[in-house]
Amino acid sequence: MPQLFRDEQEADRVQLVVDALLRVLNDLGPTAPDHAYLDHPAWISVLHAANAALQVLSSDKENS
């Protein structure tokens, strides 16, 4: 079975992004205009979670 993430830390960080994004989507629904998502007060949480995930995902832990 293929593995998507190298370790649990990667999976956890990506899950935090998904959770943050779902909070915004649950508030606005799937058909809101783009600016509504970007202006949502919780959008900053999406950005922070995505940045943290990027740092973990782009680290060269095993030279993979």
C-alpha positions in Angstrom: 0.0 0.0 0.0 1.5 3.4 -1.0 2.3 5.9 1.7 1.3 9.5 1.2 3.3 10.9 4.1 6.7 10.0 5.5 5.6 10.1 9.1 2.8 11.0 11.5 4.0 14.6 11.9 3.4 15.2 8.2 0.0 13.6 8.3 -0.9 15.6 11.4 0.2 18.9 9.9 -1.8 18.3 6.7 -4.8 17.3 8.9 -4.6 20.7 10.6 -4.8 22.4 7.2 -7.8 20.4 6.3 -9.5 21.2 9.6 -8.8 24.9 9.3 -10.1 25.0 5.8 -13.2 23.1 6.7 -14.1 25.6 9.4 -14.1 28.3 6.8 -16.0 26.2 4.3 -18.6 25.3 6.9 -19.2 28.9 7.7 -19.5 30.1 4.1 -20.5 27.0 2.1 -19.0 25.9 -1.2 -20.4 28.6 -3.5 -19.2 31.8 -1.8 -17.2 34.2 -3.9 -13.4 33.9 -3.5 -13.0 37.1 -1.6 -15.4 35.9 1.1 -13.0 33.0 1.9 -10.0 35.3 1.8 -11.8 37.9 4.0 -13.0 35.3 6.5 -11.5 35.9 10.0 -10.4 32.2 10.2 -8.6 32.3 6.8 -5.4 33.4 8.7 -5.6 30.0 10.5 -5.6 28.2 7.1 -2.6 30.2 6.0 -0.6 29.5 9.2 -1.5 25.8 9.1 -0.5 25.5 5.5 2.8 27.2 6.1 3.5 24.9 9.0 2.6 21.9 6.8 4.9 23.2 4.0 7.8 23.5 6.4 7.4 19.8 7.5 6.7 18.5 4.1 9.6 20.2 2.4 12.2 19.3 5.0 14.7 16.7 3.7 14.4 14.2 6.5 15.5 11.1 4.6 16.7 12.4 1.3 13.6 11.0 -0.4 
